[in-house]
Amino acid sequence: MSASNPAAPAPAKAETRRAVPWYREPWPWLLFFPPAVAVVAGTITMGIAIDSFDGVVSDDYYRQGLAINRSLDRDARARERGLSAQLQFNPSGDQVRVTVAGDASAQGPLHLHLVRAARSGDDQDVELVPVAPGLYEGRLTQPLQGRWHLRLQDGEGQWRISATAQLPAERAIGLAPTPLNPAAPEEPKWSVPRS
């Protein structure tokens, strides 16, 4: 019977592992991958943010609130005068013709503001010159595509009528004063009679 000697070294396993360069090991790559993805994603996000600058919050928000009240007064004056208009673009989309109905009583040109909610840099202000009683024409800086808010007002800013339209439009676009009380949401329809 052979007794084992606790002080005797255990038989060594034969290690045949060779030293490999660090880049051939999986662990460094698993550690480098998440920060590398974050750097690439941050660069892409920064590029998107620079290309689609949407402006800053205004410092004079109180004055803008007061201006909203003044613009509501302009809508009320347009309603009192019974103003409406038909707006038509020429086929190439670089000219606009507006026929105004109601008591416009504008001596000079009218102003058409074309506002694009998605990109404020695309907004246009068009001066419409009178060519006949109630008929005005103007030239756009570039043809329009997409959804636009259209606001027509007199030169003194006494009244305003508006509409929202998908452009280019093949038929005339009607402009009218904003309703005094926007339509209230409908009451829900009950499937079971209420008691």
C-alpha positions in Angstrom: 0.0 0.0 0.0 1.4 3.3 -0.9 0.9 6.2 1.2 0.4 9.5 -0.4 2.7 12.2 0.7 1.0 15.5 1.2 4.1 17.5 0.5 4.7 15.8 -2.8 3.7 17.9 -5.9 0.7 16.8 -7.8 1.4 15.7 -11.3 1.2 18.7 -13.6 -1.2 18.8 -16.5 0.5 19.2 -19.7 -0.2 22.8 -20.8 0.2 23.2 -24.5 -1.4 26.6 -24.7 0.6 29.0 -26.7 0.7 32.8 -26.1 -1.6 34.6 -28.6 -1.7 38.3 -29.4 -4.3 40.3 -27.5 -6.4 41.0 -30.6 -7.0 37.3 -31.1 -8.7 37.0 -27.7 -12.5 37.5 -27.5 -12.5 39.4 -24.2 -10.9 42.7 -25.3 -13.4 42.8 -28.2 -16.3 42.2 -25.9 -15.1 45.1 -23.7 -14.4 47.5 -26.6 -17.6 46.9 -28.6 -20.2 48.8 -26.4 -18.1 52.0 -26.1 -17.4 51.9 -29.8 -21.1 51.5 -30.6 -21.9 54.4 -28.3 -19.3 56.7 -30.0 -20.8 55.9 -33.5 -24.4 56.4 -32.3 -23.4 59.7 -30.6 -21.8 60.9 -33.9 -24.9 60.0 -35.9 -27.2 61.7 -33.3 -25.0 64.9 -33.4 -25.2 65.0 -37.2 -29.0 64.7 -37.1 -29.2 67.4 -34.4 -27.1 69.8 -36.5 -28.9 69.2 -39.7 -32.4 69.6 -38.2 -32.0 72.6 -35.9 -35.5 73.5 -34.7 -34.8 76.8 -33.0 -34.6 77.8 -29.4 -37.3 78.6 -26.8 -38.1 82.3 -27.0 -37.1 84.6 -24.1 -40.1 86.8 -24.7 -42.8 84.2 -24.3 -45.0 86.7 -22.4 -45.0 89.1 -25.4 -45.8 86.2 -27.7 -48.8 85.3 -25.5 -50.0 88.9 -25.9 -49.5 88.6 -29.7 -51.8 85.6 -29.7 -54.5 87.6 -28.2 -54.0 90.3 -30.8 -54.2 87.7 -33.6 -57.5 86.4 -32.2 -58.8 90.0 -32.5 -57.8 90.0 -36.1 -59.7 86.8 -36.7 -62.8 88.4 -35.1 -62.5 91.5 -37.4 -62.3 89.2 -40.4 -65.5 87.4 -39.2 -67.3 90.8 -38.7 -66.4 91.8 -42.3 -67.5 88.5 -43.8 -64.1 87.9 -45.3 -63.1 84.7 -47.2 -60.7 84.0 -50.1 -59.9 81.5 -52.8 -56.2 80.8 -53.4 -55.0 79.2 -56.6 -51.4 78.3 -57.6 -50.3 78.3 -61.3 -49.2 74.9 -62.7 -45.5 75.5 -62.2 -46.2 76.5 -58.5 -44.2 79.8 -58.6 -47.2 82.2 -58.7 -50.3 82.6 -56.6 -53.7 84.3 -57.3 -56.1 85.2 -54.5 -59.7 86.2 -54.9 -61.0 88.0 -51.8 -64.8 88.2 -51.0 -66.2 90.4 -48.3 -65.3 93.8 -47.0 -61.5 93.6 -47.4 -61.1 97.4 -47.7 -57.4 97.1 -48.3 -55.9 99.9 -50.2 -52.5 98.4 -50.8 -51.1 94.9 -51.1 -52.1 91.9 -49.0 -49.6 89.6 -47.4 -49.7 85.8 -47.6 -47.7 84.0 -45.0 -46.9 80.4 -45.9 -45.8 78.5 -42.7 -44.5 75.0 -42.6 -44.8 73.5 -39.2 -42.1 70.9 -39.9 -39.3 73.3 -41.0 -39.5 77.0 -40.1 -36.6 77.7 -42.6 -39.0 76.9 -45.5 -41.5 79.6 -44.5 -42.4 82.3 -47.1 -44.0 85.7 -47.0 -45.6 86.7 -50.3 -46.7 90.2 -51.1 -49.9 90.1 -53.2 -50.5 93.1 -55.4 -54.0 94.1 -56.6 -54.6 93.4 -60.3 -58.4 94.0 -60.2 -61.0 94.7 -57.5 -60.8 91.7 -55.1 -58.1 90.0 -57.2 -54.5 89.8 -56.0 -51.4 88.1 -57.4 -47.9 87.3 -56.1 -44.8 85.3 -56.8 -43.3 82.6 -54.6 -39.6 82.2 -54.0 -39.8 78.4 -54.6 -42.6 75.9 -55.3 -44.2 74.4 -52.2 -44.7 70.7 -51.3 -46.1 69.2 -48.2 -48.5 70.4 -45.5 -48.7 74.2 -45.1 -50.5 76.7 -42.9 -51.7 79.7 -45.1 -52.5 83.1 -43.5 -53.7 86.0 -45.5 -53.8 89.5 -44.0 -54.0 93.1 -45.0 -51.0 95.4 -45.0 -51.9 97.1 -41.7 -52.6 93.8 -39.9 -56.2 94.6 -39.2 -57.7 91.2 -40.2 -56.5 87.7 -40.9 -58.0 84.6 -42.6 -56.3 81.2 -42.8 -56.3 77.6 -43.9 -54.2 74.5 -43.9 -53.5 72.7 -47.1 -51.5 70.0 -48.7 -49.5 71.5 -51.6 -49.2 71.4 -54.5 -53.0 71.7 -54.8 -54.8 71.2 -58.1 -57.9 73.2 -57.1 -58.5 76.4 -55.3 -57.9 76.5 -51.5 -60.5 78.3 -49.4 -59.4 80.6 -46.6 -61.7 81.8 -43.9 -61.5 83.3 -40.4 -60.7 80.9 -37.6 -64.0 79.8 -35.9 -64.8 81.6 -32.7 -65.5 78.4 -30.8 -63.7 75.4 -32.3 -66.0 72.4 -32.5 -66.3 70.7 -29.1 -65.4 67.1 -29.0 -68.4 64.8 -29.5 -69.9 63.1 -26.6 -69.1 59.4 -26.6 -71.7 57.1 -28.1 -72.9 54.6 -25.5 -73.5 51.0 -26.6 -75.6 50.3 -23.5 -78.5 52.7 -22.6 -77.7 54.8 -19.6 -80.1 54.7 -16.7 
